[in-house]
Amino acid sequence: MVADEPRLFSCSAGGDGMEPIRSERKGSVLTITIQRPERLNALDVPSMLALRQALQSASTDRDVRAVLLTGAGKAFCAGGDVAVMEEYRARGELPALFHALTSEMETGIRELMGMPKPVLAALPGVAAGGGLSLALAADWRIASEDAVLVPAFSTLGAIPDGGLTYFLPHYLGIGFAQEMLFTNSRIPAARARDLGLVHEVVVPTDLERRAWDRASELAEGPTFAYGWTKRLLHAAFSESAESQMMLERRAAVEAAQHGELPEGIRAFREKRKPRFPAP
């Protein structure tokens, strides 16, 4: 299998030879677009690697204060590329592919969850399989009315990955998570909004504008405080009340030493909009 590993990481372009992942910064908002529309933005190992690298770069770039993650065309991300899976199945190398793909997916999800700045996912269409995991790892989700959330794993006899068995029980409870995963439930955007799986639903023509407006609002906010809030929310599922409050106290003290909180207090007293400094 070692001799064949380079093929797992061979170049994978999007439609018309375009790069599978595009990063574009405007002001303090970085837009990361999965651009394999001919595959409904399904991911293979090279494109997942490129996405992970884009997320890592965004995490450490001080000029980026919010990230907007979306997909080109009419889909957000259809999960793993089944055509590539068939190629590796035919060669008897499917386990090697899944090891590489799920490893990159895991690292990408960790980058999304641990990024010390807000991440918004804009869903123009289907978010399936690992694509659903990517969406649920974001901090804010805006969906087109055409969007559909679907686990998809059971259709292939695959095991949910990318943290999906973490996100669904925490967002919905284990009962509804069981229903989604065992019956491959398709959740349309309006229902997803009712369930709290997405935060906003807009008409398709408004998605790009609304996602940009929300990302810009987040970019103007207290980035340091947002980063700690993300960390605290994820910790809440594993910490006791006592340890959670200790973590909150630590965060509060660090915020008091940062420029954001003093500026917020001054702005409140002066009855003006705060101008939060870069983290």
Secondary structure, DSSP 4 states (H G I P E B T S, - for coil): -GGGHHHHTS----GGG--SEEEEEETTEEEEEE--GGGTT-B-HHHHHHHHHHHHHHHH-TT--EEEEEESTTEEE-SB-HHHHHHHHHTT-HHHHHHHHHHHHHHHHHHHHH-SS-EEEEESSEEETHHHHHHHHSSEEEEETT-EEE--HHHHTPPP-TTHHHHHHHHH-HHHHHHHHHHT--EEHHHHHHHTS-SEEE-GGGHHHHHHHHHHHHHTS-HHHHHHHHHHHHHTTTS-HHHHHHHHHHHHHHHHHSSHHHHHHHHHHTTS---PPP-
